[in-house]
Amino acid sequence: MRWLVLGSVLSGILLIGLPLRMIIDRDGTMAAIQRDQPGLDGQAPGIVFALVIAYTAVLHAIAVALLVWFTIKVLRGRGWARIALTVYLVAASILGLNSAGKGIDFLLVVIGANLVHLIMLGLLWLLPSVRAFFAEHRAARLVRR
């Protein structure tokens, strides 16, 4: 389970890092926006940049909050959280593919994040020790009822 926590931390860092990277590399971000939306060339670049950063930051903040909450609940042996975290990881990986086409820097982040997600999925479902962990917690909850 410690490896799952490490995976969550790495995923969270990548989620926080992408909007920061977009802010730091404003020219690269604007170039990616203009490649994606060529009709925005004449628009006020400052407003477009701010909206893209705000959208990305809010989306990633929600993702980090969900990741932290699901991970905490998984560590408490909640089976529903294991399933929810699985759905989150699959959805995040699929949604990340949208960013992959925005440029090489984005592609590298997506590849790294998806690799972490794949490892986390394996940790959640393939290891006998993790399956035993959830079985013990499920049994303990049944006894308390």
C-alpha positions as CSV (number, residue, x, y, z in Angstrom):
1,M,0.0,0.0,0.0
2,R,3.0,2.3,0.5
3,W,3.7,2.1,-3.2
4,L,0.1,3.2,-3.9
5,V,0.7,6.3,-1.8
6,L,3.9,7.0,-3.6
7,G,2.0,6.7,-6.9
8,S,-0.7,9.1,-5.7
9,V,2.0,11.6,-4.6
10,L,3.7,11.4,-8.0
11,S,0.4,11.7,-9.8
12,G,-0.5,14.7,-7.7
13,I,2.8,16.4,-8.4
14,L,2.3,15.9,-12.1
15,L,-1.2,17.3,-11.9
16,I,0.0,20.4,-10.0
17,G,3.1,20.7,-12.2
18,L,1.3,21.0,-15.5
19,P,-0.5,24.2,-14.8
20,L,2.7,25.6,-13.3
21,R,4.7,24.6,-16.3
22,M,2.1,26.3,-18.5
23,I,2.4,29.5,-16.6
24,I,6.2,29.4,-16.6
25,D,6.3,28.7,-20.4
26,R,3.7,31.3,-21.4
27,D,5.0,31.4,-25.0
28,G,4.9,27.7,-25.4
29,T,1.4,27.6,-23.9
30,M,0.2,30.3,-26.3
31,A,1.7,28.5,-29.2
32,A,-0.1,25.3,-28.2
33,I,-3.4,27.3,-27.8
34,Q,-2.9,28.9,-31.3
35,R,-2.2,25.5,-32.9
36,D,-5.3,24.0,-31.3
37,Q,-7.5,27.0,-32.0
38,P,-6.1,28.9,-35.0
39,G,-9.1,31.4,-35.0
40,L,-7.9,32.9,-31.8
41,D,-4.9,34.7,-33.4
42,G,-6.5,38.1,-33.3
43,Q,-8.1,37.7,-29.8
44,A,-6.6,39.2,-26.7
45,P,-3.9,36.7,-25.8
46,G,-3.8,37.7,-22.2
47,I,-7.4,36.9,-21.7
48,V,-7.2,33.6,-23.6
49,F,-4.1,32.6,-21.6
50,A,-5.8,33.5,-18.3
51,L,-8.9,31.5,-19.1
52,V,-6.8,28.4,-20.2
53,I,-4.7,28.6,-17.0
54,A,-7.8,29.0,-14.8
55,Y,-9.6,26.1,-16.5
56,T,-6.5,23.8,-16.2
57,A,-5.8,24.8,-12.6
58,V,-9.4,24.3,-11.4
59,L,-9.7,20.9,-13.3
60,H,-6.3,19.7,-11.8
61,A,-7.2,21.0,-8.3
62,I,-10.4,18.9,-8.4
63,A,-8.4,15.9,-9.7
64,V,-5.9,16.3,-6.9
65,A,-8.6,16.5,-4.3
66,L,-10.3,13.4,-5.6
67,L,-7.0,11.6,-5.8
68,V,-6.2,12.4,-2.2
69,W,-9.7,11.5,-0.9
70,F,-9.9,8.2,-2.7
71,T,-6.3,7.3,-1.6
72,I,-7.2,8.0,2.0
73,K,-10.3,5.9,1.8
74,V,-8.4,3.1,0.0
75,L,-5.9,3.0,2.8
76,R,-8.8,2.6,5.2
77,G,-9.8,-0.6,3.3
78,R,-12.9,0.8,1.7
79,G,-13.8,-1.4,-1.3
80,W,-15.9,1.4,-2.9
81,A,-12.8,3.7,-2.9
82,R,-10.8,1.0,-4.6
83,I,-13.3,1.0,-7.4
84,A,-13.7,4.8,-7.4
85,L,-9.9,5.2,-7.6
86,T,-9.8,2.7,-10.5
87,V,-12.4,4.7,-12.4
88,Y,-10.6,7.9,-11.6
89,L,-7.2,6.5,-12.9
90,V,-8.8,5.2,-16.1
91,A,-10.7,8.4,-16.7
92,A,-7.6,10.6,-16.0
93,S,-5.5,8.5,-18.4
94,I,-8.1,8.8,-21.1
95,L,-8.7,12.5,-20.5
96,G,-4.9,13.1,-20.4
97,L,-4.7,11.9,-24.0
98,N,-6.3,15.2,-25.0
99,S,-3.2,17.0,-23.7
100,A,-0.9,14.6,-25.4
101,G,-1.5,16.2,-28.8
102,K,-0.8,19.7,-27.6
103,G,3.0,19.4,-27.9
104,I,6.0,17.3,-26.9
105,D,6.2,18.7,-23.3
106,F,2.5,17.8,-22.7
107,L,3.1,14.4,-24.3
108,L,5.9,13.6,-21.9
109,V,3.8,14.6,-18.9
110,V,0.9,12.4,-20.2
111,I,3.2,9.4,-20.8
112,G,4.7,9.8,-17.3
113,A,1.2,10.2,-15.6
114,N,-0.3,7.3,-17.5
115,L,2.6,5.1,-16.6
116,V,2.1,6.0,-12.9
117,H,-1.6,5.3,-13.3
118,L,-1.0,1.9,-14.9
119,I,1.3,1.0,-12.0
120,M,-1.3,2.2,-9.5
121,L,-4.0,0.1,-11.2
122,G,-1.7,-2.9,-10.9
123,L,-1.1,-2.2,-7.3
124,L,-4.8,-1.9,-6.6
125,W,-5.8,-5.2,-8.2
126,L,-2.9,-7.6,-8.9
127,L,-0.9,-7.9,-5.7
128,P,-2.1,-10.7,-3.4
129,S,-1.2,-8.7,-0.3
130,V,-3.5,-5.9,-1.4
131,R,-6.4,-8.3,-2.2
132,A,-5.8,-9.8,1.3
133,F,-5.9,-6.3,2.8
134,F,-9.3,-5.5,1.3
135,A,-10.6,-9.0,2.2
136,E,-9.6,-8.5,5.9
137,H,-11.3,-5.1,6.0
138,R,-14.4,-6.4,4.4
139,A,-14.5,-9.3,6.9
140,A,-14.0,-7.0,9.8
141,R,-16.9,-4.8,8.7
142,L,-19.1,-7.8,8.3
143,V,-18.2,-8.9,11.9
144,R,-19.1,-5.5,13.3
145,R,-22.6,-5.6,11.8
